[in-house]
Amino acid sequence: MVVAAGLYFVIRHHGAPGGVSSSEHSLAPNFSLLDITGQRVELSSYRGKVVLLDFWATWCDPCRDEIPHFIELQDKYREPGLQVIGVSMDDGPEPVREFSRRFKMNYPVVLGNANTGELYGGVLGLPMAFLIGRDGRIRARHIGATDSAVFEQEIVNLLRSKTDSSSPESQP
């Protein structure tokens, strides 16, 4: 809890470290990573969809609490254009495969690494999620566990938006 509070203070007052700016709708950094089935996933291939990009790990309790909500959001908003992508920060694929099977995850889960985290300003704590508009720009960033109603409202707004330029960016 103290680490999360410290992280909140640093980002709130000094901005996100590394690649992602919290003051503008920057283009989401592309990545090409293997998913837990060995297939290559490229973020850029989801342009035109609203993407919920979730950095998480199997050992992270708040991450585990959020995942059932992400499964529900994927089911509910798949047709209008939502794509959830999980970026596991676990050390290896086996616990992630088992977790994905047990929770019946209905979206791609890629195996991230420190370089992937650095693309997004450094993943200093988990969970960390980004909402990316249809135009490929980051529209919201959430550090730490976030109420699913917040995600749902932001997703609905992005799905309804004709252009993403009017969507406000969420701050931690």
N, C-alpha and C positions, 0 to 999 in steps of 0.2 A: 504494500500500500504506500509506503514511504517513497519507494522508487517510482511508482506511478505518479505520485504527486510531484516529485521532483522533475520527472519527464514532462509533465503537463506545464509546469512553471517555465522550464527552459524553452519549450516549443512555443508557448503562448507569448513569451516576452522576447525571444531571440530568433524565432522562426525555425523551420525544420532544417536539420542539418543535411548536407549533401544535396542530392539532385532535385527534389520536389519542392517547389516554392509554394507556400501557403497563401501568398498574396495575389496570385493570378491563377487563371485556369490553364495550367501548363499541360502540354501534350503528355499523355501517359507514356512512360518509357516502354518500348517494345521489349519483349523477351521471347526466346524460343527454348522451351524446357520440355523434358520428358514427363509424361504423366505416369501414374502408378501402373498403367498397363504397358508402358514402353512406347506409347505413341507421342509424337512431337506436337506440342501445343504452342502456337504463336499468338500473342495477344492481338497483334494487328489484324488477324483473320476475323476478329469479332467486331471490327469497325462497322457501325450501323446499328449495333445493339447497345443497350445500357449494360455495363459490366459492373458487378460487385466483385472486387478483387480482395480476397480475404487471406491475410498472412496469419498462420496459425501453427499449432503443433499438438500432437496427441497427448503430450504430458501437461498441457496448459488447461487448467480447469475452466477459466472463463471462455476459452476457445471452444471447449467441449460443450459448454452451455449454449453458445451461439449457433452451433452447427445445425441442430434440429430446426431452428428458425430459418436458416438459410435454405434448407431443404424445402421448407414450406413456401418460402418466397420464390424459389426456382419453379416449383409446381404451379403456383398461382399466377406468375407473371412471365412464364416462358413464351407463351403465344404472342403477347404484345411486344416482346423483344428483350427480355432480361436474360442475361447469362451470368451465373455465379461461377467464379473460378477460385478454387482453393489453392493457396501456395503453402505447402507444408514446409516448415523449417526444421523438421526432424532430421536426425543424422543419417537415416537410411530409409529405404522404401518399405520394409516389412511391417513395422508397426502401423504405417499409414495405410497399407493395403488392408490389413486386418480391421482397423478402425473404420475405413470406408465401407467394407462389407457389413460390419456389425451395425453401423448407423444408416446403411442403405443410401449413401450419398449419391445424389442424382445429378451431379455436375462434375466437370473435370477437376482433378486434383493433381497439380504438378509438384515436382520436387524442387523446392527453391534452395538457395544457398546464400552465402554472404554477399556475393556479387549482385544477386537479384534484389536483396534487401537494400543495398547501396543505391541501386537505380531509383528506389523510391524514398531516398533521403535517409536510409539507415533504419532498420527495424530494431529499435531500441527496447521494445517491449511487445508482448503479444497479449491479446490479438490486436491486429492493426488492419483496418479495412479502408479501401478506396472505392468511391463510386465514380465511374467513368461514363461520360455522356456518349451519345451516338457518334459524336464528332471525334472521339478519342481523347478528349480532354478531361482531366481530373476535376470533378465537380464537388467532391466532399472527401474528407479524411477523418477517420475515427480512430483514436488511440485508446485502447482498453475496451472492456465490455461495453456494448452500446445496446440500448433497448431496441428490440426488433421493430417497434412502432416508428422509431426514428428512421431506420433503414427503409421501412415500407413507404413512409411519406416521401422521402427523397426519391425513391425508385418511381413511385407514381408520378411525381412532378417531372422527372426526367423522361419517362415514357410518354407523357402527355405533351411535352414541350415540342413545338415544331422546330425550334432552333434551341440549342443548348446555351446560348449566350445570356438568357435571362435567369438561368438557375443560380441561386446563391450558393456559394461554397460554404460548407460546414466547417467550423473550427472546433478543435478539441475543447 
